[in-house]
Amino acid sequence: MKEVAISCRNIRKSYGANECRVEALKGINLDVYHGQLTLMVGPSGSGKTTLLSILTTILTPDEGDLYILDQNASKMTEDEKAHLRSTSLGVVFQSLYLIPTLTIQENIALPLLVAGQSEEVASAKAMEILNQLNMTKRAHFSPLSLSRGQQQRIAIGRAMINESSILVCDEPTSSLDQASGLEIMGFLRELAHASRAVFVVTHDHRIFPFADRIVSMNDGLLTTENEI
């Protein structure tokens, strides 16, 4: 039986008020499972970004419940959400937010340092991640010296360092050539099949074959869902 990592129940979100009110999400019901790579697709303005922000606890829904690892995140305080993100939820943003004045190893180690781990522990764990990424020889390089595909791998590594069981990625292949994009998706699929829940928002049809499941969204609603 599939294990649920994230569960949305009747999630609604609006912006503005009165005649300017726009309903971005219109009652979303969605489960994201461990061991699967789930793609979410849909046109611009369909509500994907709003849903992504809610799944990562950056936004709070107006109505409905968001369960992450059986905890009702929609009822949490901001401090509780921050703790959840730092321990259980890895996020890879479309803008990678790598810090150019830090080395690659330091960028990956940063979440552990922020969480209060010692520099020794954080650095050692970052090297373990770099080994998984086959990039240990570049540990002391600046992110600026890397290709975009390599930078994307570092961003994924940083999201993995807290050993989160959930990884959420926003357009991870949007600025990559085909070879780099397919390499990144192969890596994400490996992570999913090693028991993580991997949720990817994308416009990139080239990566559909990597998905275990594709969910389509339009006008604030889930329209189709296909297991591959």
C-alpha positions as CSV (number, residue, x, y, z in Angstrom):
1,M,0.0,0.0,0.0
2,K,1.3,3.4,-1.0
3,E,2.4,5.7,1.9
4,V,1.0,9.3,1.8
5,A,3.6,12.0,2.3
6,I,1.4,15.1,1.6
7,S,-2.4,15.2,1.6
8,C,-4.5,18.2,0.5
9,R,-8.1,18.3,1.5
10,N,-10.4,20.9,-0.1
11,I,-7.6,23.5,-0.3
12,R,-8.8,27.0,-1.3
13,K,-6.9,30.2,-1.8
14,S,-7.9,33.6,-3.0
15,Y,-6.2,37.0,-3.6
16,G,-7.7,40.4,-3.4
17,A,-11.2,41.4,-2.1
18,N,-14.7,42.2,-3.4
19,E,-14.8,42.7,-7.2
20,C,-11.0,42.3,-7.3
21,R,-11.0,38.9,-5.7
22,V,-9.4,36.1,-7.6
23,E,-9.8,32.5,-6.6
24,A,-6.5,30.8,-7.3
25,L,-7.3,27.4,-5.9
26,K,-10.9,26.1,-5.9
27,G,-10.9,23.1,-3.6
28,I,-7.8,21.0,-4.3
29,N,-7.8,17.4,-3.2
30,L,-4.4,15.7,-3.8
31,D,-2.2,13.0,-2.3
32,V,1.5,12.8,-2.9
33,Y,3.1,9.4,-2.1
34,H,6.5,8.2,-0.9
35,G,8.4,6.2,-3.6
36,Q,6.9,8.2,-6.5
37,L,8.0,11.1,-8.7
38,T,4.9,13.1,-9.3
39,L,4.8,15.8,-12.0
40,M,2.3,18.7,-11.9
41,V,1.6,20.4,-15.2
42,G,-0.6,23.2,-16.4
43,P,-0.6,26.6,-18.1
44,S,0.6,29.8,-16.6
45,G,-2.1,31.2,-14.2
46,S,-3.5,27.7,-13.5
47,G,-2.7,27.9,-9.8
48,K,0.5,25.7,-9.8
49,T,2.6,28.3,-8.1
50,T,0.0,29.0,-5.4
51,L,-0.3,25.3,-4.7
52,L,3.4,24.9,-4.6
53,S,3.7,27.7,-2.0
54,I,1.1,26.0,0.1
55,L,2.7,22.5,-0.1
56,T,6.0,24.1,1.1
57,T,4.1,25.9,3.9
58,I,5.1,29.3,2.6
59,L,1.4,30.2,2.1
60,T,-1.5,29.2,4.3
61,P,-4.7,28.1,2.6
62,D,-7.9,30.2,3.3
63,E,-9.8,26.9,3.6
64,G,-9.1,23.2,3.8
65,D,-6.3,21.2,5.4
66,L,-2.8,20.4,4.4
67,Y,-1.3,17.3,6.0
68,I,2.5,16.7,5.8
69,L,3.7,13.4,7.2
70,D,0.3,13.1,9.1
71,Q,0.7,16.6,10.7
72,N,-1.8,19.3,9.9
73,A,0.5,22.0,8.6
74,S,-2.4,24.4,7.9
75,K,-2.9,24.7,11.7
76,M,0.7,25.2,12.6
77,T,2.4,28.3,13.9
78,E,5.1,29.9,11.8
79,D,7.8,28.5,14.1
80,E,6.3,25.0,13.7
81,K,6.2,25.4,9.9
82,A,9.8,26.5,9.9
83,H,10.8,23.4,12.0
84,L,8.9,21.2,9.6
85,R,10.7,22.7,6.6
86,S,14.1,22.3,8.2
87,T,13.6,18.7,9.2
88,S,11.2,17.0,6.7
89,L,10.8,19.1,3.6
90,G,13.4,19.9,0.9
91,V,12.7,22.6,-1.6
92,V,14.5,23.3,-4.9
93,F,13.4,26.8,-6.2
94,Q,13.4,27.8,-9.8
95,S,15.9,30.5,-8.9
96,L,18.5,28.3,-7.2
97,Y,19.6,30.9,-4.6
98,L,23.1,29.5,-4.4
99,I,25.4,31.9,-2.6
100,P,28.4,32.8,-4.9
101,T,30.7,33.8,-2.0
102,L,30.4,30.4,-0.4
103,T,32.0,27.2,-1.8
104,I,29.8,24.4,-3.1
105,Q,30.4,22.4,0.1
106,E,29.4,25.4,2.2
107,N,26.2,26.0,0.1
108,I,25.1,22.4,0.7
109,A,26.0,22.6,4.4
110,L,24.2,25.8,5.1
111,P,20.8,24.4,6.1
112,L,22.4,22.3,8.8
113,L,24.4,25.3,10.1
114,V,21.2,27.4,10.3
115,A,19.6,24.5,12.2
116,G,22.3,24.7,14.8
117,Q,24.6,21.8,13.7
118,S,28.3,22.2,14.2
119,E,30.5,23.2,11.3
120,E,32.3,19.9,11.5
121,V,29.1,17.8,11.3
122,A,27.6,20.0,8.6
123,S,30.8,19.9,6.4
124,A,31.1,16.1,6.7
125,K,27.4,15.7,5.7
126,A,27.9,18.0,2.8
127,M,30.8,15.9,1.6
128,E,28.6,12.8,1.8
129,I,26.0,14.6,-0.4
130,L,28.8,15.7,-2.9
131,N,29.9,12.1,-3.1
132,Q,26.4,11.0,-4.1
133,L,26.4,13.8,-6.7
134,N,29.8,12.7,-8.0
135,M,31.1,16.2,-7.4
136,T,33.6,15.8,-4.5
137,K,36.4,17.2,-6.6
138,R,34.6,20.5,-6.9
139,A,33.8,20.9,-3.2
140,H,35.8,24.0,-2.8
141,F,34.8,25.7,-6.1
142,S,32.4,28.6,-6.3
143,P,28.9,27.9,-7.7
144,L,29.8,30.4,-10.4
145,S,32.3,28.0,-11.9
146,L,29.7,25.3,-12.5
147,S,27.4,24.7,-15.5
148,R,23.7,25.3,-14.9
149,G,23.1,21.6,-14.7
150,Q,25.8,21.2,-12.0
151,Q,24.3,24.2,-10.1
152,Q,20.9,22.4,-10.2
153,R,22.5,19.3,-8.7
154,I,24.0,21.4,-5.9
155,A,20.6,22.9,-5.2
156,I,19.1,19.5,-5.0
157,G,22.0,18.4,-2.7
158,R,21.3,21.3,-0.4
159,A,17.6,20.3,-0.2
160,M,18.6,16.7,0.6
161,I,21.1,17.5,3.4
162,N,18.4,17.4,6.2
163,E,17.5,13.9,5.1
164,S,14.0,15.1,4.3
165,S,11.6,12.5,3.1
166,I,9.9,15.0,0.8
167,L,11.5,16.9,-2.1
168,V,9.6,19.7,-3.9
169,C,11.1,21.1,-7.1
170,D,9.9,24.2,-9.1
171,E,10.8,23.9,-12.8
172,P,14.1,22.0,-12.2
173,T,14.8,21.7,-16.0
174,S,13.5,25.1,-17.2
175,S,16.9,26.5,-18.1
176,L,18.8,23.3,-18.9
177,D,19.7,21.8,-22.3
178,Q,18.1,18.4,-23.0
179,A,21.0,16.3,-21.9
180,S,21.4,18.2,-18.5
181,G,17.6,18.1,-18.0
182,L,17.3,14.4,-18.5
183,E,20.3,13.8,-16.2
184,I,18.6,15.9,-13.4
185,M,15.3,14.0,-13.9
186,G,17.1,10.7,-13.7
187,F,18.6,11.7,-10.4
188,L,15.3,12.9,-9.0
189,R,13.7,9.6,-10.1
190,E,16.4,7.7,-8.2
191,L,15.7,9.7,-5.1
192,A,12.0,9.0,-5.4
193,H,12.4,5.3,-5.9
194,A,14.7,5.2,-2.8
195,S,11.5,6.0,-0.8
196,R,11.3,9.8,-1.0
197,A,8.2,11.7,-2.2
198,V,9.4,13.9,-5.1
199,F,6.9,16.5,-6.4
200,V,7.9,18.5,-9.5
201,V,6.1,21.4,-11.1
202,T,7.0,21.7,-14.7
203,H,6.1,23.0,-18.2
204,D,8.7,20.7,-19.8
205,H,7.1,17.9,-21.8
206,R,10.5,16.3,-22.3
207,I,10.6,15.0,-18.8
208,F,7.2,13.3,-18.7
209,P,8.7,9.8,-19.2
210,F,10.5,10.1,-15.8
211,A,7.2,10.5,-13.9
212,D,5.4,7.8,-12.0
213,R,2.3,10.0,-12.0
214,I,1.2,13.2,-13.8
215,V,-1.3,15.6,-12.3
216,S,-2.8,18.3,-14.6
217,M,-4.1,21.6,-13.3
218,N,-6.2,24.4,-14.9
219,D,-8.0,27.4,-13.6
220,G,-7.4,26.5,-10.0
221,L,-8.6,22.9,-10.3
222,L,-7.1,19.5,-10.8
223,T,-8.3,18.3,-14.1
224,T,-6.6,15.0,-14.8
225,E,-4.4,12.5,-13.0
226,N,-2.5,9.7,-14.7
227,E,-0.4,6.9,-13.2
228,I,2.4,6.0,-15.6
